[in-house]
Amino acid sequence: MNESQSDGFTTTNWSLVLGVMDTAPSRAFDALERLCTRYWFPVYAFIRRQGNEVHQAEDLTQGFFEFVIEHEVFHRARQDRGRFRSFILTSLRNFLHNHHDHATAAKRGGKHTIVPFDEATAERLLAGEPAQTDASADAFDRRWAVTLIRRVMDSLCAEFAERDRTAEHDAMLPYLTGEPSPGDYERVAAGLAMKTGTMRVALHRFRRRFGELLRAEVAHTVNDPDEVEEEIRYLLSVLADG
C-alpha cells in the first residue's frame, strides 16, 4: 500500500516534521523530503510564472528544496505550526528574494537531487493552465489543490488496478462528483455486467473511498487532524474560484 492510500497520519506528514524536528531530526528530514517530492510542481510553476526559463526554473526548484531541507528552514515553522502549503509558499518567496544566488548550487547532476524532476510532465501541466494564470498566492494554492487532487485520483486508480477493476474505475470516474443523468446507471451497469442496484452501491463506495483518500492526503499537509476538513473546504473553494 502506498503512503497516500493509508488513512490518518503517517511518517510522511507535516505534523511529524514539526513534532520531531528537535528530538529526531533525521526522521523530520526524511518526512520533509518525502513531502517536498510530492509537491514540487506548485513550486516549479510559481517560479516559471515569474518569467524564468525551463532550465532556470528547474535549477531554482531544486535549489529551493535543497535550501529548505539542508538548511533546516522548517525549524522556523514551529512558531505558528501552520499548514505545509503556507510554509512552502512563504519560504519560496523568501528564498527567491534573498537567496537567488544559492539556487544555482543545485544544478542538474549536482550533489543532491531533492525532486525527481520530469521536465516534460512539468511543462505539460503548466501548458494546461489558463493563459492568465500568474505567480500570485491564489494561483499557487490552485496549483497545490490540483496537485493534491491528482495524487488522490492516482491512488484511487491504483487501488482499482491492483484488484483488476480498472474498467469499473473508468466507468464510474465521470460520476465522481456529479449525479448520473437518467438512464446512465442502467447503461453503465450493463457495460460492467452489473445489476443497476449493484452499480448504485459501487458508485457510493467509489465516492466514499475517494473522500477517504482525500482526507488522508490532506492529513499529510496539516499539523492537526482537526484542520483536515477546513483545509479541504479551502482547497475546493480555490478550485471553484479558478
C-alpha positions, 0 to 999 in steps of 0.5 A: 500500500502506498503512503497516500492510500493509508488513512490518518497520519503517517511518517510522511506528514507535516505534523511529524516534521514539526513534532520531531524536528528537535528530538529526531531530526533525521526522521523530520528530514526524511518526512520533509523530503518525502513531502517536498517530492510530492509537491514540487510542481506548485513550486516549479510553476510559481517560479516559471510564472515569474518569467524564468526559463525551463532550465532556470526554473528547474535549477531554482526548484531544486535549489529551493528544496535543497535550501529548505531541507539542508538548511533546516528552514522548517525549524522556523515553522514551529512558531505558528505550526501552520499548514505545509502549503503556507510554509512552502509558499512563504519560504519560496518567496523568501528564498527567491528574494534573498537567496537567488544566488544559492539556487544555482548550487543545485544544478542538474547532476549536482550533489543532491537531487531533492525532486525527481524532476520530469521536465516534460510532465512539468511543462505539460501541466503548466501548458494546461493552465489558463493563459492568465494564470500568474505567480500570485498566492491564489494561483499557487494554492490552485496549483497545490489543490490540483496537485493534491487532487491528482495524487488522490485520483492516482491512488484511487486508480491504483487501488482499482488496478491492483484488484483488476477493476480498472474498467469499473474505475473508468466507468464510474470516474465521470460520476465522481462528483456529479449525479448520473443523468437518467438512464446512465446507471442502467447503461453503465451497469450493463457495460460492467455486467452489473445489476443497476442496484449493484452499480448504485452501491459501487458508485457510493463506495467509489465516492466514499473511498475517494473522500477517504483518500482525500482526507488522508492526503490532506492529513499529510499537509496539516499539523492537526487532524482537526484542520483536515476538513477546513483545509479541504473546504479551502482547497475546493473553494480555490478550485471553484474560484479558478 
